[in-house]
Amino acid sequence: MIALCARLVAGEIAVFDKAYVHFKHLFSLSQRGAFWVTRAKDNIRYHVCKKRKVGGNILRDDEITLKTASSKTDYPQRMRRIVARVEVDGKEVEMVFITNNMDWAASSTCGLYQSRWAIEVFFKQIKQTLQVCDFLGHSKQAIRWQLWSALLMYLLLRFQAWCSNWPHSFARVFTMIRGVVWDRFDLADILRFYGTAGGKWRMRIQPQAVYLPGFAP
């Protein structure tokens, strides 16, 4: 993570999961003028220096300093601690965020972290749906080609689904296409007919069988 943030400059923003909280690293970002947002660990010990006005889904908005000697040495300045109710999978949960930015609205800080979840969902779809976790080759070029091919397919399917007002998940559209991949079809027509009684496309359980001497009994 330190290497990934090495090129951050003043005014840029880094958003971390709480598993990557390292106060010495966060302080180095602050010294460079970069902003950061992350979730606070449950065992963080702190002293409240100033309480800010709150409202809506924001439960607490405080300026704090760290209490533990080692943590205070690593990060001697004030930081901001925000407690908010945020929606996760359709349910409201309480989360605690910390940041070095003292000027943003508390809701903006929560929104930045929530934007990070969309990136996590994207990586999950790429790895699981398009099976990028299993590489066909082991050379640098082979892995690069597979990643670029997966990204290209993802963008094309996303664009087509958006143009067709597709209401279902990305995993469903990918599964549907796998079911008709051995037919000649128009993707827009398939998306339009999916789930309707008038659909004319049939899904095959498996591709047509092919006899390969030496590979089949």
C-alpha positions as CSV (number, residue, x, y, z in Angstrom):
1,M,0.0,0.0,0.0
2,I,2.9,2.4,0.8
3,A,4.3,1.7,-2.7
4,L,0.9,2.4,-4.3
5,C,0.7,5.8,-2.6
6,A,4.2,6.8,-3.3
7,R,3.2,9.1,-6.2
8,L,0.3,10.8,-4.5
9,V,0.8,14.6,-4.5
10,A,-0.9,17.5,-2.6
11,G,-4.6,17.6,-3.1
12,E,-5.1,14.0,-4.2
13,I,-7.1,11.5,-2.1
14,A,-6.5,8.0,-0.9
15,V,-9.3,5.8,0.4
16,F,-8.3,2.7,2.4
17,D,-10.0,-0.3,4.0
18,K,-9.4,-0.4,7.8
19,A,-7.1,-3.4,7.3
20,Y,-4.5,-1.0,5.9
21,V,-4.6,1.5,8.6
22,H,-0.9,2.4,9.4
23,F,-0.6,5.7,11.3
24,K,3.0,6.4,10.2
25,H,2.0,6.0,6.6
26,L,-1.1,8.2,7.1
27,F,1.0,10.9,8.6
28,S,3.4,10.8,5.7
29,L,0.5,11.4,3.4
30,S,-0.7,14.3,5.5
31,Q,2.8,15.9,5.4
32,R,2.7,15.7,1.6
33,G,-0.6,17.5,1.5
34,A,-2.5,14.4,0.3
35,F,-5.9,13.6,1.9
36,W,-7.0,10.2,3.1
37,V,-10.2,8.5,4.3
38,T,-10.5,5.1,6.0
39,R,-12.5,3.2,8.6
40,A,-11.4,3.3,12.2
41,K,-10.4,0.1,13.9
42,D,-12.5,-1.0,16.9
43,N,-9.6,-0.8,19.3
44,I,-8.5,2.8,18.5
45,R,-7.9,4.9,21.6
46,Y,-8.4,8.6,21.2
47,H,-9.1,11.9,23.0
48,V,-11.8,14.2,21.7
49,C,-10.5,17.7,21.2
50,K,-13.5,19.3,19.5
51,K,-17.1,18.3,18.8
52,R,-18.7,19.5,15.6
53,K,-22.4,19.9,14.8
54,V,-24.1,16.9,13.4
55,G,-27.4,16.0,11.7
56,G,-29.2,13.5,9.5
57,N,-27.3,10.2,9.3
58,I,-24.2,11.7,10.9
59,L,-24.1,10.7,14.6
60,R,-20.7,12.1,15.6
61,D,-18.2,14.4,14.0
62,D,-15.2,15.0,16.3
63,E,-11.6,16.2,16.0
64,I,-9.4,13.8,17.9
65,T,-5.8,13.0,18.9
66,L,-4.5,9.4,19.4
67,K,-4.0,8.3,23.0
68,T,-1.7,5.3,22.7
69,A,2.0,6.3,22.9
70,S,3.2,4.5,19.8
71,S,0.2,5.7,17.7
72,K,0.6,9.3,19.0
73,T,4.3,9.2,18.0
74,D,3.4,7.9,14.5
75,Y,0.5,10.4,14.1
76,P,1.0,13.5,16.4
77,Q,-1.6,15.8,14.7
78,R,-5.3,16.0,15.0
79,M,-7.5,13.9,12.8
80,R,-11.3,13.7,12.3
81,R,-13.5,10.9,13.5
82,I,-17.0,10.6,12.0
83,V,-19.7,8.1,13.1
84,A,-22.5,7.7,10.5
85,R,-25.4,5.4,9.5
86,V,-24.8,4.2,6.0
87,E,-26.7,1.8,3.8
88,V,-25.0,-1.6,3.1
89,D,-26.9,-4.3,1.1
90,G,-30.2,-2.4,1.7
91,K,-29.7,-2.1,5.5
92,E,-28.5,0.8,7.6
93,V,-25.4,0.1,9.6
94,E,-23.3,2.3,11.8
95,M,-19.7,2.9,10.7
96,V,-16.8,4.9,12.0
97,F,-14.5,6.8,9.6
98,I,-11.3,8.8,10.1
99,T,-9.8,11.3,7.8
100,N,-7.2,14.1,7.9
101,N,-9.5,16.5,6.0
102,M,-11.1,19.1,8.3
103,D,-13.0,21.0,5.6
104,W,-15.2,18.4,3.9
105,A,-18.8,17.9,5.0
106,A,-19.1,14.7,7.0
107,S,-21.5,13.3,4.4
108,S,-18.8,13.8,1.7
109,T,-16.3,11.8,3.7
110,C,-18.8,8.9,4.0
111,G,-19.7,9.2,0.3
112,L,-16.0,8.9,-0.7
113,Y,-15.7,5.7,1.2
114,Q,-19.0,4.4,-0.2
115,S,-17.6,5.0,-3.7
116,R,-14.8,2.6,-2.9
117,W,-17.4,-0.2,-2.5
118,A,-18.3,0.2,-6.1
119,I,-14.7,-0.5,-7.0
120,E,-14.7,-3.6,-4.8
121,V,-17.9,-4.9,-6.6
122,F,-16.1,-4.3,-10.0
123,F,-13.1,-6.4,-8.9
124,K,-15.4,-9.1,-7.6
125,Q,-17.3,-9.3,-10.9
126,I,-14.1,-9.3,-12.9
127,K,-12.5,-12.1,-10.8
128,Q,-15.6,-14.3,-10.3
129,T,-17.8,-13.8,-13.3
130,L,-15.1,-13.5,-15.9
131,Q,-12.8,-16.0,-14.0
132,V,-9.8,-13.7,-14.1
133,C,-8.6,-15.5,-10.9
134,D,-7.6,-18.5,-13.1
135,F,-4.9,-17.6,-15.7
136,L,-4.6,-19.5,-19.0
137,G,-0.9,-18.6,-19.3
138,H,1.9,-17.7,-16.8
139,S,4.0,-15.3,-18.8
140,K,3.6,-11.6,-18.3
141,Q,2.3,-11.1,-21.8
142,A,-0.3,-13.9,-21.4
143,I,-1.6,-12.5,-18.2
144,R,-1.8,-9.0,-19.7
145,W,-3.7,-10.2,-22.7
146,Q,-6.2,-12.1,-20.5
147,L,-6.8,-9.1,-18.3
148,W,-7.3,-6.8,-21.3
149,S,-9.7,-9.3,-22.9
150,A,-11.7,-9.5,-19.7
151,L,-11.9,-5.8,-19.3
152,L,-13.0,-5.3,-22.9
153,M,-15.7,-7.9,-22.5
154,Y,-16.9,-6.3,-19.3
155,L,-17.1,-2.9,-20.9
156,L,-18.9,-4.2,-24.0
157,L,-21.5,-6.1,-21.9
158,R,-22.0,-3.2,-19.5
159,F,-22.5,-0.8,-22.4
160,Q,-25.0,-3.1,-24.2
161,A,-26.9,-3.7,-20.9
162,W,-27.1,0.0,-20.3
163,C,-28.3,0.7,-23.9
164,S,-31.0,-2.0,-23.4
165,N,-32.1,-0.8,-20.0
166,W,-31.1,-4.2,-18.5
167,P,-32.7,-4.4,-15.0
168,H,-30.8,-7.5,-13.7
169,S,-27.3,-8.1,-12.5
170,F,-24.1,-8.3,-14.5
171,A,-23.7,-12.0,-13.5
172,R,-27.1,-12.8,-15.0
173,V,-26.4,-11.3,-18.4
174,F,-23.1,-13.1,-18.5
175,T,-24.7,-16.4,-17.6
176,M,-27.4,-15.9,-20.2
177,I,-24.9,-15.2,-23.0
178,R,-23.0,-18.4,-22.0
179,G,-26.2,-20.3,-22.6
180,V,-26.6,-19.2,-26.2
181,V,-23.0,-18.7,-27.1
182,W,-23.1,-21.5,-29.7
183,D,-25.9,-19.8,-31.6
184,R,-25.9,-16.8,-34.0
185,F,-27.8,-14.1,-32.2
186,D,-28.3,-10.4,-31.7
187,L,-27.3,-9.4,-28.2
188,A,-29.8,-6.5,-28.0
189,D,-32.6,-8.8,-29.1
190,I,-31.7,-11.3,-26.3
191,L,-31.6,-8.7,-23.7
192,R,-35.0,-7.3,-24.9
193,F,-36.7,-10.8,-25.0
194,Y,-35.2,-12.0,-21.7
195,G,-37.9,-12.9,-19.1
196,T,-40.8,-12.4,-21.5
197,A,-43.3,-15.0,-22.7
198,G,-42.6,-13.9,-26.3
199,G,-38.9,-14.7,-26.1
200,K,-37.7,-16.7,-29.0
201,W,-34.3,-17.7,-27.7
202,R,-33.8,-21.0,-26.1
203,M,-31.0,-21.7,-23.6
204,R,-28.9,-24.8,-24.0
205,I,-27.9,-26.7,-20.9
206,Q,-24.5,-27.4,-22.4
207,P,-22.7,-26.8,-25.7
208,Q,-23.1,-29.3,-28.5
209,A,-21.0,-32.5,-28.0
210,V,-17.9,-32.9,-30.0
211,Y,-16.1,-36.2,-30.5
212,L,-12.3,-35.9,-30.1
213,P,-10.4,-39.2,-30.6
214,G,-8.3,-40.1,-27.6
215,F,-10.3,-37.7,-25.3
216,A,-13.7,-39.4,-25.1
217,P,-14.6,-43.0,-24.5
